[in-house]
């Protein structure tokens, strides 16, 4: 759907016209490393080293980490840790791509099943894609 390669052994669980959920069998850390490596290879970069995905510019999680009072630089290829998952996001004025890798034991999927969720859909005007 979004031209994203997934680790060997990943199995499709559910899909719609604009989303896919996959169950992965490798360790969480290996799965995140696989995706980080892919998102860092042969792409356009912004001034902070974040990568574009095809024609979509990267999003940053937030402009500021208020605990440390420093700007976030988490974006593709690194992604950001949301507790239950690592997330990568890109969007322009019309389309959004989000890739989330959920940890085993997460609170989102039944029985905390490890999943990769991919959403490629028209941009939600209420969503804010932070730019650095």
Rosetta constraint file for C-alpha pairs under 8 A:
AtomPair CA 1 CA 18 HARMONIC 7.85 0.50
AtomPair CA 1 CA 120 HARMONIC 7.47 0.50
AtomPair CA 2 CA 97 HARMONIC 7.57 0.50
AtomPair CA 2 CA 118 HARMONIC 7.85 0.50
AtomPair CA 2 CA 120 HARMONIC 6.52 0.50
AtomPair CA 5 CA 35 HARMONIC 7.91 0.50
AtomPair CA 5 CA 38 HARMONIC 7.69 0.50
AtomPair CA 6 CA 10 HARMONIC 6.56 0.50
AtomPair CA 6 CA 34 HARMONIC 7.86 0.50
AtomPair CA 6 CA 35 HARMONIC 7.38 0.50
AtomPair CA 7 CA 24 HARMONIC 7.35 0.50
AtomPair CA 7 CA 26 HARMONIC 7.60 0.50
AtomPair CA 7 CA 31 HARMONIC 6.60 0.50
AtomPair CA 7 CA 34 HARMONIC 6.82 0.50
AtomPair CA 9 CA 24 HARMONIC 6.55 0.50
AtomPair CA 9 CA 25 HARMONIC 6.17 0.50
AtomPair CA 9 CA 26 HARMONIC 7.79 0.50
AtomPair CA 10 CA 22 HARMONIC 6.29 0.50
AtomPair CA 10 CA 23 HARMONIC 5.62 0.50
AtomPair CA 10 CA 24 HARMONIC 4.37 0.50
AtomPair CA 10 CA 25 HARMONIC 6.31 0.50
AtomPair CA 11 CA 22 HARMONIC 5.39 0.50
AtomPair CA 11 CA 23 HARMONIC 5.26 0.50
AtomPair CA 11 CA 24 HARMONIC 6.49 0.50
AtomPair CA 12 CA 20 HARMONIC 7.35 0.50
AtomPair CA 12 CA 21 HARMONIC 6.18 0.50
AtomPair CA 12 CA 22 HARMONIC 4.45 0.50
AtomPair CA 12 CA 23 HARMONIC 6.46 0.50
AtomPair CA 13 CA 20 HARMONIC 7.71 0.50
AtomPair CA 13 CA 21 HARMONIC 5.51 0.50
AtomPair CA 13 CA 22 HARMONIC 5.23 0.50
AtomPair CA 13 CA 23 HARMONIC 6.44 0.50
AtomPair CA 14 CA 20 HARMONIC 5.83 0.50
AtomPair CA 14 CA 21 HARMONIC 5.16 0.50
AtomPair CA 14 CA 22 HARMONIC 7.12 0.50
AtomPair CA 15 CA 19 HARMONIC 5.54 0.50
AtomPair CA 15 CA 20 HARMONIC 4.25 0.50
AtomPair CA 15 CA 21 HARMONIC 6.22 0.50
AtomPair CA 16 CA 20 HARMONIC 6.46 0.50
AtomPair CA 18 CA 119 HARMONIC 5.87 0.50
AtomPair CA 18 CA 120 HARMONIC 5.29 0.50
AtomPair CA 18 CA 121 HARMONIC 5.45 0.50
AtomPair CA 19 CA 117 HARMONIC 7.22 0.50
AtomPair CA 19 CA 118 HARMONIC 5.47 0.50
AtomPair CA 19 CA 119 HARMONIC 4.41 0.50
AtomPair CA 19 CA 120 HARMONIC 6.23 0.50
AtomPair CA 19 CA 121 HARMONIC 7.81 0.50
AtomPair CA 20 CA 117 HARMONIC 5.73 0.50
AtomPair CA 20 CA 118 HARMONIC 5.21 0.50
AtomPair CA 20 CA 119 HARMONIC 6.68 0.50
AtomPair CA 21 CA 115 HARMONIC 6.48 0.50
AtomPair CA 21 CA 116 HARMONIC 5.71 0.50
AtomPair CA 21 CA 117 HARMONIC 4.51 0.50
AtomPair CA 21 CA 118 HARMONIC 6.51 0.50
AtomPair CA 22 CA 115 HARMONIC 5.33 0.50
AtomPair CA 22 CA 116 HARMONIC 4.99 0.50
AtomPair CA 22 CA 117 HARMONIC 6.35 0.50
AtomPair CA 23 CA 113 HARMONIC 7.38 0.50
AtomPair CA 23 CA 114 HARMONIC 5.87 0.50
AtomPair CA 23 CA 115 HARMONIC 4.52 0.50
AtomPair CA 23 CA 116 HARMONIC 6.35 0.50
AtomPair CA 24 CA 31 HARMONIC 7.76 0.50
AtomPair CA 24 CA 114 HARMONIC 6.27 0.50
AtomPair CA 24 CA 115 HARMONIC 6.03 0.50
AtomPair CA 24 CA 116 HARMONIC 7.08 0.50
AtomPair CA 25 CA 114 HARMONIC 7.93 0.50
AtomPair CA 26 CA 30 HARMONIC 6.35 0.50
AtomPair CA 26 CA 31 HARMONIC 6.17 0.50
AtomPair CA 27 CA 31 HARMONIC 6.14 0.50
AtomPair CA 28 CA 32 HARMONIC 6.19 0.50
AtomPair CA 28 CA 101 HARMONIC 7.88 0.50
AtomPair CA 28 CA 102 HARMONIC 7.89 0.50
AtomPair CA 28 CA 103 HARMONIC 5.99 0.50
AtomPair CA 28 CA 104 HARMONIC 7.32 0.50
AtomPair CA 28 CA 114 HARMONIC 7.81 0.50
AtomPair CA 29 CA 33 HARMONIC 6.08 0.50
AtomPair CA 30 CA 34 HARMONIC 6.05 0.50
AtomPair CA 31 CA 35 HARMONIC 6.40 0.50
AtomPair CA 31 CA 101 HARMONIC 7.77 0.50
AtomPair CA 32 CA 36 HARMONIC 6.07 0.50
AtomPair CA 32 CA 86 HARMONIC 7.28 0.50
AtomPair CA 32 CA 101 HARMONIC 6.98 0.50
AtomPair CA 33 CA 37 HARMONIC 6.04 0.50
AtomPair CA 34 CA 38 HARMONIC 6.36 0.50
AtomPair CA 35 CA 39 HARMONIC 6.09 0.50
AtomPair CA 36 CA 40 HARMONIC 6.14 0.50
AtomPair CA 36 CA 76 HARMONIC 7.48 0.50
AtomPair CA 36 CA 77 HARMONIC 5.09 0.50
AtomPair CA 36 CA 78 HARMONIC 5.84 0.50
AtomPair CA 36 CA 79 HARMONIC 7.53 0.50
AtomPair CA 37 CA 41 HARMONIC 6.41 0.50
AtomPair CA 37 CA 77 HARMONIC 7.33 0.50
AtomPair CA 38 CA 77 HARMONIC 7.95 0.50
AtomPair CA 39 CA 43 HARMONIC 7.53 0.50
AtomPair CA 39 CA 51 HARMONIC 6.84 0.50
AtomPair CA 39 CA 53 HARMONIC 7.32 0.50
AtomPair CA 39 CA 76 HARMONIC 6.42 0.50
AtomPair CA 39 CA 77 HARMONIC 4.95 0.50
AtomPair CA 40 CA 51 HARMONIC 6.41 0.50
AtomPair CA 40 CA 76 HARMONIC 7.37 0.50
AtomPair CA 40 CA 77 HARMONIC 5.10 0.50
AtomPair CA 43 CA 51 HARMONIC 6.01 0.50
AtomPair CA 43 CA 52 HARMONIC 6.05 0.50
AtomPair CA 43 CA 53 HARMONIC 6.78 0.50
AtomPair CA 43 CA 54 HARMONIC 7.25 0.50
AtomPair CA 44 CA 51 HARMONIC 5.66 0.50
AtomPair CA 44 CA 52 HARMONIC 5.32 0.50
AtomPair CA 44 CA 53 HARMONIC 7.76 0.50
AtomPair CA 45 CA 49 HARMONIC 5.38 0.50
AtomPair CA 45 CA 50 HARMONIC 5.37 0.50
AtomPair CA 45 CA 51 HARMONIC 4.47 0.50
AtomPair CA 45 CA 52 HARMONIC 6.08 0.50
AtomPair CA 46 CA 50 HARMONIC 5.37 0.50
AtomPair CA 46 CA 51 HARMONIC 6.41 0.50
AtomPair CA 46 CA 52 HARMONIC 7.56 0.50
AtomPair CA 48 CA 73 HARMONIC 7.43 0.50
AtomPair CA 48 CA 132 HARMONIC 7.76 0.50
AtomPair CA 50 CA 58 HARMONIC 6.39 0.50
AtomPair CA 50 CA 75 HARMONIC 5.86 0.50
AtomPair CA 50 CA 76 HARMONIC 5.21 0.50
AtomPair CA 50 CA 77 HARMONIC 6.18 0.50
AtomPair CA 51 CA 57 HARMONIC 7.27 0.50
AtomPair CA 51 CA 58 HARMONIC 6.13 0.50
AtomPair CA 51 CA 75 HARMONIC 7.83 0.50
AtomPair CA 51 CA 76 HARMONIC 5.33 0.50
AtomPair CA 51 CA 77 HARMONIC 5.97 0.50
AtomPair CA 52 CA 56 HARMONIC 5.56 0.50
AtomPair CA 52 CA 57 HARMONIC 4.63 0.50
AtomPair CA 52 CA 58 HARMONIC 5.36 0.50
AtomPair CA 52 CA 76 HARMONIC 7.49 0.50
AtomPair CA 52 CA 90 HARMONIC 7.12 0.50
AtomPair CA 53 CA 57 HARMONIC 6.69 0.50
AtomPair CA 53 CA 58 HARMONIC 7.41 0.50
AtomPair CA 53 CA 90 HARMONIC 6.90 0.50
AtomPair CA 56 CA 90 HARMONIC 5.53 0.50
AtomPair CA 56 CA 91 HARMONIC 5.23 0.50
AtomPair CA 56 CA 92 HARMONIC 5.76 0.50
AtomPair CA 56 CA 95 HARMONIC 7.84 0.50
AtomPair CA 56 CA 96 HARMONIC 7.79 0.50
AtomPair CA 57 CA 90 HARMONIC 5.39 0.50
AtomPair CA 57 CA 91 HARMONIC 5.78 0.50
AtomPair CA 57 CA 92 HARMONIC 6.40 0.50
AtomPair CA 58 CA 75 HARMONIC 6.56 0.50
AtomPair CA 58 CA 76 HARMONIC 6.27 0.50
AtomPair CA 58 CA 89 HARMONIC 6.19 0.50
AtomPair CA 58 CA 90 HARMONIC 4.29 0.50
AtomPair CA 58 CA 91 HARMONIC 6.55 0.50
AtomPair CA 58 CA 131 HARMONIC 7.75 0.50
AtomPair CA 59 CA 75 HARMONIC 6.13 0.50
AtomPair CA 59 CA 76 HARMONIC 7.66 0.50
AtomPair CA 59 CA 88 HARMONIC 7.83 0.50
AtomPair CA 59 CA 89 HARMONIC 5.48 0.50
AtomPair CA 59 CA 90 HARMONIC 5.18 0.50
AtomPair CA 59 CA 91 HARMONIC 6.81 0.50
AtomPair CA 59 CA 129 HARMONIC 5.22 0.50
AtomPair CA 59 CA 130 HARMONIC 5.48 0.50
AtomPair CA 59 CA 131 HARMONIC 6.07 0.50
AtomPair CA 60 CA 72 HARMONIC 7.23 0.50
AtomPair CA 60 CA 73 HARMONIC 6.78 0.50
AtomPair CA 60 CA 74 HARMONIC 6.01 0.50
AtomPair CA 60 CA 75 HARMONIC 4.99 0.50
AtomPair CA 60 CA 89 HARMONIC 7.73 0.50
AtomPair CA 60 CA 129 HARMONIC 6.80 0.50
AtomPair CA 60 CA 130 HARMONIC 5.11 0.50
AtomPair CA 60 CA 131 HARMONIC 6.10 0.50
AtomPair CA 60 CA 132 HARMONIC 7.17 0.50
AtomPair CA 61 CA 72 HARMONIC 7.03 0.50
AtomPair CA 61 CA 74 HARMONIC 6.51 0.50
AtomPair CA 61 CA 75 HARMONIC 6.91 0.50
AtomPair CA 61 CA 80 HARMONIC 6.95 0.50
AtomPair CA 61 CA 129 HARMONIC 7.85 0.50
AtomPair CA 61 CA 130 HARMONIC 6.60 0.50
AtomPair CA 62 CA 71 HARMONIC 7.74 0.50
AtomPair CA 62 CA 72 HARMONIC 6.13 0.50
AtomPair CA 62 CA 130 HARMONIC 6.13 0.50
AtomPair CA 63 CA 71 HARMONIC 5.57 0.50
AtomPair CA 63 CA 72 HARMONIC 5.87 0.50
AtomPair CA 63 CA 130 HARMONIC 6.57 0.50
AtomPair CA 63 CA 131 HARMONIC 7.61 0.50
AtomPair CA 63 CA 132 HARMONIC 6.84 0.50
AtomPair CA 64 CA 69 HARMONIC 6.55 0.50
AtomPair CA 64 CA 70 HARMONIC 5.74 0.50
AtomPair CA 64 CA 71 HARMONIC 4.27 0.50
AtomPair CA 64 CA 72 HARMONIC 5.48 0.50
AtomPair CA 65 CA 69 HARMONIC 5.41 0.50
AtomPair CA 65 CA 70 HARMONIC 5.42 0.50
AtomPair CA 65 CA 71 HARMONIC 5.83 0.50
AtomPair CA 65 CA 72 HARMONIC 5.97 0.50
AtomPair CA 66 CA 70 HARMONIC 7.01 0.50
AtomPair CA 74 CA 78 HARMONIC 6.05 0.50
AtomPair CA 74 CA 79 HARMONIC 5.55 0.50
AtomPair CA 74 CA 80 HARMONIC 5.38 0.50
AtomPair CA 75 CA 79 HARMONIC 4.67 0.50
AtomPair CA 75 CA 80 HARMONIC 6.43 0.50
AtomPair CA 75 CA 88 HARMONIC 6.39 0.50
AtomPair CA 75 CA 89 HARMONIC 7.37 0.50
AtomPair CA 76 CA 88 HARMONIC 5.71 0.50
AtomPair CA 76 CA 89 HARMONIC 7.12 0.50
AtomPair CA 77 CA 88 HARMONIC 7.48 0.50
AtomPair CA 78 CA 88 HARMONIC 7.77 0.50
AtomPair CA 79 CA 86 HARMONIC 6.05 0.50
AtomPair CA 79 CA 87 HARMONIC 5.25 0.50
AtomPair CA 79 CA 88 HARMONIC 4.75 0.50
AtomPair CA 79 CA 89 HARMONIC 7.87 0.50
AtomPair CA 80 CA 86 HARMONIC 5.35 0.50
AtomPair CA 80 CA 87 HARMONIC 5.35 0.50
AtomPair CA 80 CA 88 HARMONIC 6.80 0.50
AtomPair CA 81 CA 85 HARMONIC 5.90 0.50
AtomPair CA 81 CA 86 HARMONIC 4.50 0.50
AtomPair CA 81 CA 87 HARMONIC 6.55 0.50
AtomPair CA 82 CA 86 HARMONIC 6.01 0.50
AtomPair CA 82 CA 87 HARMONIC 7.17 0.50
AtomPair CA 84 CA 102 HARMONIC 5.69 0.50
AtomPair CA 84 CA 103 HARMONIC 5.65 0.50
AtomPair CA 84 CA 106 HARMONIC 5.16 0.50
AtomPair CA 84 CA 107 HARMONIC 6.99 0.50
AtomPair CA 84 CA 108 HARMONIC 7.92 0.50
AtomPair CA 85 CA 100 HARMONIC 6.21 0.50
AtomPair CA 85 CA 101 HARMONIC 5.23 0.50
AtomPair CA 85 CA 102 HARMONIC 4.16 0.50
AtomPair CA 85 CA 103 HARMONIC 5.59 0.50
AtomPair CA 85 CA 106 HARMONIC 7.73 0.50
AtomPair CA 86 CA 100 HARMONIC 5.67 0.50
AtomPair CA 86 CA 101 HARMONIC 5.32 0.50
AtomPair CA 86 CA 102 HARMONIC 6.71 0.50
AtomPair CA 87 CA 98 HARMONIC 7.12 0.50
AtomPair CA 87 CA 99 HARMONIC 5.76 0.50
AtomPair CA 87 CA 100 HARMONIC 4.43 0.50
AtomPair CA 87 CA 101 HARMONIC 6.54 0.50
AtomPair CA 88 CA 98 HARMONIC 5.79 0.50
AtomPair CA 88 CA 99 HARMONIC 5.25 0.50
AtomPair CA 88 CA 100 HARMONIC 6.48 0.50
AtomPair CA 89 CA 96 HARMONIC 7.39 0.50
AtomPair CA 89 CA 97 HARMONIC 5.71 0.50
AtomPair CA 89 CA 98 HARMONIC 4.47 0.50
AtomPair CA 89 CA 99 HARMONIC 6.46 0.50
AtomPair CA 90 CA 96 HARMONIC 5.85 0.50
AtomPair CA 90 CA 97 HARMONIC 5.26 0.50
AtomPair CA 90 CA 98 HARMONIC 6.57 0.50
AtomPair CA 90 CA 129 HARMONIC 7.90 0.50
AtomPair CA 91 CA 95 HARMONIC 5.53 0.50
AtomPair CA 91 CA 96 HARMONIC 4.21 0.50
AtomPair CA 91 CA 97 HARMONIC 6.16 0.50
AtomPair CA 91 CA 123 HARMONIC 7.18 0.50
AtomPair CA 91 CA 129 HARMONIC 7.01 0.50
AtomPair CA 92 CA 96 HARMONIC 6.68 0.50
AtomPair CA 92 CA 123 HARMONIC 7.61 0.50
AtomPair CA 93 CA 123 HARMONIC 6.84 0.50
AtomPair CA 94 CA 122 HARMONIC 5.64 0.50
AtomPair CA 94 CA 123 HARMONIC 5.12 0.50
AtomPair CA 95 CA 120 HARMONIC 7.19 0.50
AtomPair CA 95 CA 121 HARMONIC 5.78 0.50
AtomPair CA 95 CA 122 HARMONIC 4.45 0.50
AtomPair CA 95 CA 123 HARMONIC 4.60 0.50
AtomPair CA 96 CA 119 HARMONIC 7.57 0.50
AtomPair CA 96 CA 120 HARMONIC 5.69 0.50
AtomPair CA 96 CA 121 HARMONIC 5.55 0.50
AtomPair CA 96 CA 122 HARMONIC 6.02 0.50
AtomPair CA 96 CA 123 HARMONIC 5.04 0.50
AtomPair CA 96 CA 124 HARMONIC 8.00 0.50
AtomPair CA 97 CA 118 HARMONIC 7.28 0.50
AtomPair CA 97 CA 119 HARMONIC 5.57 0.50
AtomPair CA 97 CA 120 HARMONIC 4.49 0.50
AtomPair CA 97 CA 121 HARMONIC 6.76 0.50
AtomPair CA 98 CA 117 HARMONIC 7.85 0.50
AtomPair CA 98 CA 118 HARMONIC 5.72 0.50
AtomPair CA 98 CA 119 HARMONIC 5.13 0.50
AtomPair CA 98 CA 120 HARMONIC 6.62 0.50
AtomPair CA 99 CA 116 HARMONIC 6.99 0.50
AtomPair CA 99 CA 117 HARMONIC 5.74 0.50
AtomPair CA 99 CA 118 HARMONIC 4.63 0.50
AtomPair CA 99 CA 119 HARMONIC 6.61 0.50
AtomPair CA 100 CA 115 HARMONIC 7.98 0.50
AtomPair CA 100 CA 116 HARMONIC 5.53 0.50
AtomPair CA 100 CA 117 HARMONIC 5.16 0.50
AtomPair CA 100 CA 118 HARMONIC 6.58 0.50
AtomPair CA 101 CA 114 HARMONIC 7.56 0.50
AtomPair CA 101 CA 115 HARMONIC 5.87 0.50
AtomPair CA 101 CA 116 HARMONIC 4.41 0.50
AtomPair CA 101 CA 117 HARMONIC 6.54 0.50
AtomPair CA 102 CA 106 HARMONIC 6.37 0.50
AtomPair CA 102 CA 113 HARMONIC 7.99 0.50
AtomPair CA 102 CA 114 HARMONIC 5.41 0.50
AtomPair CA 102 CA 115 HARMONIC 5.15 0.50
AtomPair CA 102 CA 116 HARMONIC 6.17 0.50
AtomPair CA 102 CA 117 HARMONIC 7.99 0.50
AtomPair CA 103 CA 112 HARMONIC 7.67 0.50
AtomPair CA 103 CA 113 HARMONIC 7.74 0.50
AtomPair CA 103 CA 114 HARMONIC 5.34 0.50
AtomPair CA 103 CA 115 HARMONIC 7.34 0.50
AtomPair CA 104 CA 112 HARMONIC 5.47 0.50
AtomPair CA 104 CA 113 HARMONIC 5.48 0.50
AtomPair CA 104 CA 114 HARMONIC 4.47 0.50
AtomPair CA 104 CA 115 HARMONIC 7.96 0.50
AtomPair CA 105 CA 111 HARMONIC 6.87 0.50
AtomPair CA 105 CA 112 HARMONIC 3.82 0.50
AtomPair CA 105 CA 113 HARMONIC 6.34 0.50
AtomPair CA 105 CA 114 HARMONIC 7.25 0.50
AtomPair CA 106 CA 112 HARMONIC 4.45 0.50
AtomPair CA 106 CA 113 HARMONIC 6.98 0.50
AtomPair CA 106 CA 114 HARMONIC 7.37 0.50
AtomPair CA 107 CA 112 HARMONIC 5.85 0.50
AtomPair CA 108 CA 112 HARMONIC 6.77 0.50
AtomPair CA 109 CA 113 HARMONIC 5.76 0.50
AtomPair CA 109 CA 114 HARMONIC 7.87 0.50
AtomPair CA 109 CA 115 HARMONIC 7.88 0.50
AtomPair CA 123 CA 127 HARMONIC 7.48 0.50
